[in-house]
């Protein structure tokens, strides 16, 4: 079958195909690594209200580095700061050591 016939048949079945020409890179984020598709060619296919994406390109795997990012409730930080008369940085450091437990952080700082 030639491409023209395929397009006509897809149209008759309610399938719409669109090339996304402005996409240059696609990133799939995994739990242990990311998959980066460079020089990507992306085609979106719509059928029965669902969108499916076809991605072609050069794939690279990027190992994730463990992200150390701990956020603490502002109330907990303020409580530790007030009770122990310490700076915000010191209160956050104490909360990190106490696994986010303000009571333990206060006890540790008072020692």
C-alpha positions in Angstrom: 0.0 0.0 0.0 1.2 3.5 -0.7 1.4 6.2 2.0 -1.6 8.1 0.5 -3.9 5.0 0.8 -2.7 4.4 4.3 -3.6 8.0 5.3 -7.0 7.8 3.7 -7.8 4.5 5.5 -6.6 6.0 8.8 -8.8 9.0 8.3 -11.8 6.8 7.5 -11.2 5.0 10.8 -11.0 8.3 12.7 -7.3 8.1 13.3 -5.4 11.4 13.1 -1.6 11.5 12.8 0.3 14.7 13.6 4.1 15.3 13.5 5.3 17.4 16.3 8.1 19.2 14.5 9.1 21.6 17.3 10.2 18.8 19.6 14.0 18.2 19.6 14.5 16.1 22.8 12.3 13.7 24.9 13.1 12.7 28.4 11.6 9.7 30.1 12.2 9.9 33.9 12.7 6.5 35.6 13.4 5.7 39.2 17.0 4.8 38.8 17.9 6.4 35.5 16.6 8.8 32.9 16.2 8.0 29.2 17.0 10.9 26.9 16.0 10.8 23.2 18.1 13.3 21.3 17.3 14.5 17.8 13.8 13.3 18.4 11.1 12.9 15.8 7.7 12.7 17.5 4.4 11.7 16.0 1.2 12.0 17.9 -1.6 9.6 16.9 -5.1 10.3 18.0 -7.7 7.5 18.0 -10.9 7.1 19.9 -10.1 10.0 22.2 -6.7 8.6 23.1 -3.3 10.1 22.2 -0.3 7.9 21.5 3.2 9.2 20.8 5.7 7.6 18.6 9.3 8.7 19.4 12.3 8.1 17.1 15.9 9.3 17.8 19.2 8.6 19.5 18.7 7.3 23.1 21.1 7.9 25.9 20.7 6.6 29.5 21.6 8.9 32.3 22.1 7.3 35.7 20.4 9.4 38.4 22.5 10.6 41.3 20.7 10.3 44.6 19.0 13.6 45.4 19.4 14.8 48.9 16.5 17.2 49.3 14.7 17.4 52.6 12.0 19.8 53.2 10.7 20.6 56.7 7.5 22.2 57.8 8.1 25.9 58.5 6.3 25.5 61.8 8.8 22.8 62.8 11.8 24.9 61.9 10.3 27.9 63.7 9.6 25.8 66.8 13.2 24.5 66.9 14.6 28.0 66.3 12.5 29.5 69.1 13.0 26.8 71.7 16.8 26.6 71.2 17.5 30.2 70.2 19.4 29.1 67.0 19.5 30.2 63.4 17.4 28.7 60.7 20.3 26.8 59.2 21.2 25.3 62.6 17.5 24.3 63.2 17.3 22.7 59.7 20.6 20.8 60.4 19.2 19.5 63.7 16.0 18.4 62.0 17.9 16.5 59.4 19.9 14.7 62.1 16.6 14.0 64.0 14.9 12.6 60.8 12.4 15.5 60.8 11.3 15.1 64.4 11.2 18.5 66.1 11.1 17.2 69.6 14.3 15.1 69.0 16.0 18.1 67.3 15.2 20.3 70.3 16.6 17.7 72.7 19.7 17.2 70.6 20.4 21.0 70.5 19.8 21.4 74.2 22.5 18.8 75.1 
